[in-house]
C-alpha cells in the first residue's frame, strides 16, 4: 500500500519520499541500477496524465552510502510544467522500470497533497481555523500568510513567529529590535511626528554640549550677549568687521568733534571745530554768517552770493547781487552779466563774451561778440576783430587790406556756401571756367565744380559757318 506523505503548502521545496530494495534470493539489501529522475512518474487527482518534466526531482540511490536505501525529493516550486503543482490537488507518485537484483520492477511510491481542500492547512490559510496559541506557544509558528491570535493569548518567545504578517498589535509593552527601514516616514502618524519635534525643542540643552554639536552651538549663541552693547573697535583686530565699523564711522552726535553733519530735528546748529577735510560735491543749504577765508579754488557757486570780501579764485555762476568796493585781484573766467555801472576797471580785461550795452572810455583788449553801439570815437583797433563790425569803417591799414585781398584770392572755391544757380551768377562760377574742368557736348557747354564731376553752370554753344564757336550763351537771364 502506497504511503500518504502529507499536505504541503504551495512552493514547498522538500517533499521527501523513500523506498528500500532487497535481493530476491536472500532478502539482503540490494542496490538499484539505472535509477534516475526520469523514472519518477507524478499524476494529479488520479488522472493518467503524467507531469511532463523531470525538473525539480532529485533521486539518490544507496543514500548516505547505505545499500538498499533510496530517496526522492520533489521541489513543488519548480513550475516547468506550468500550473501542474497547485493548491487543492492530490498527487500520486510511482517508480517505473528500475532494476533491482537483476529484476525490472515498477511500483507506487506514495501520495501527497497541496493545501488539500477542507484540510487543516487550507482552513488555516482561509482563516476558518484559528491558531490556539496556548498549545503552540513554546513551538515555532511558520506561516506564509496572516496569523490571527486570540486577544488573551501571549507568546513565550520572540522567535515564535518566523513568517507572515501581524496586522494589528495591541498593548505591545516591549520591542526588542526592529529591522532597518521598517518604520518609514509615511508609517508615522502626524501626531507622532509632532511629538518628536516637540520633544526635540523641549529637550534640556545641558546634556548635549559635546564638541561640534548643535547643542553646543546654540548654547554658545545664547550666552553671547547683546552684540549692540559691545564696544568697538575694542579688541577687534585690523581687517575685521568690528574694527572697520569702529574706526571708519565717526561719532554722529550733532556738532561733536570729528562728527557727522546731518539734517532733521537733531541737526547740529553749529560746528565748533575746524573742518580740515575737503567738501566734495554740492552744498544745497545756506551758509549764514561770515566765512573767514577760503583756501584753494572754489569750483563754482550756484545761486546768489550776498557779498564777497576778498579774492574769488574760481568761477561765480549765477547772479551777484552787488560788489561793494574794489575788486583788487583778477576775475578769471566768464562773467555772465553785469547789471549797473562799473566805476572803473584797472588792468587788462582779457575778453568779454556777450553783448555789452555801452562802453565809455578805451577798451584795451579784445571784444568777442557783438557791440550794440559805441558812443564816441574809437581811436584805433589793434589786432584782429573776431566778430562782426556793424556800421562804417572810416579807414583800414594797408596791411589789413592786403590781408583781405590775399584771403579772397587764396580761398578754396569748394568751401563756403555755393549760392550760384541758373538765375544767380557769382564770381565763384566765373572763376570756375578759368580753373576747373569744362566740356562742350551736344551744343551745351558744361562748367564743373571743384570735383570736376558736378555741374556748376551750363551754356548754349552757338556755331556759325567759318567759326568753330561763335558765342556761348549761359543758361539763365
C-alpha positions, 0 to 999 in steps of 0.5 A: 500500500502506497504511503500518504506523505502529507499536505504541503503548502504551495512552493514547498521545496522538500517533499521527501519520499523513500523506498528500500530494495532487497535481493530476491534470493536472500532478502539482503539489501540490494542496490538499484541500477539505472535509477534516475529522475526520469523514472519518477512518474507524478499524476494529479487527482488520479488522472493518467496524465503524467507531469511532463518534466523531470525538473525539480526531482532529485533521486539518490540511490544507496543514500548516505552510502547505505545499500538498499536505501533510496530517496526522492525529493520533489521541489513543488516550486519548480513550475516547468510544467506550468500550473501542474503543482497547485493548491487543492490537488492530490498527487500520486507518485510511482517508480517505473522500470528500475532494476533491482537484483537483476529484476525490472520492477515498477511500483507506487511510491506514495501520495501527497497533497497541496493545501488539500481542500477542507484540510487543516492547512487550507482552513488555516490559510482561509482563516476558518481555523484559528491558531490556539496559541496556548498549545503552540506557544513554546513551538515555532509558528511558520506561516506564509500568510496572516496569523490571527491570535486570540486577544488573551493569548501571549507568546513565550518567545520572540522567535515564535513567529518566523513568517507572515504578517501581524496586522494589528498589535495591541498593548505591545509593552516591549520591542526588542529590535526592529529591522532597518527601514521598517518604520518609514516616514509615511508609517508615522502618524502626524501626531507622532511626528509632532511629538518628536519635534516637540520633544526635540525643542523641549529637550534640556540643552545641558546634556548635549554640549559635546564638541561640534554639536548643535547643542553646543552651538546654540548654547554658545549663541545664547550666552553671547550677549547683546552684540549692540552693547559691545564696544568697538573697535575694542579688541577687534583686530585690523581687517575685521568687521568690528574694527572697520565699523569702529574706526571708519564711522565717526561719532554722529552726535550733532556738532561733536568733534570729528562728527557727522553733519546731518539734517532733521530735528537733531541737526547740529546748529553749529560746528565748533571745530575746524573742518580740515577735510575737503567738501566734495560735491554740492552744498544745497543749504545756506551758509549764514554768517561770515566765512573767514577765508577760503583756501584753494579754488572754489569750483563754482557757486550756484545761486546768489552770493550776498557779498564777497570780501576778498579774492574769488579764485574760481568761477561765480555762476549765477547772479551777484547781487552787488560788489561793494568796493574794489575788486583788487585781484583778477576775475578769471573766467566768464562773467555772465552779466553785469547789471549797473555801472562799473566805476572803473576797471584797472588792468587788462580785461582779457575778453568779454563774451556777450553783448555789452550795452555801452562802453565809455572810455578805451577798451584795451583788449579784445571784444568777442561778440557783438557791440550794440553801439559805441558812443564816441570815437574809437581811436584805433583797433589793434589786432584782429576783430573776431566778430562782426563790425556793424556800421562804417569803417572810416579807414583800414591799414594797408596791411589789413587790406592786403590781408583781405585781398590775399584771403579772397584770392587764396580761398578754396572755391569748394568751401563756403556756401555755393549760392550760384544757380541758373538765375544767380551768377557769382564770381565763384562760377566765373572763376570756375571756367578759368580753373576747373574742368569744362566740356562742350557736348551736344551744343551745351557747354558744361562748367564743373565744380571743384570735383570736376564731376558736378555741374556748376553752370551750363551754356548754349554753344552757338556755331556759325559757318567759318567759326568753330564757336561763335558765342556761348550763351549761359543758361539763365537771364 
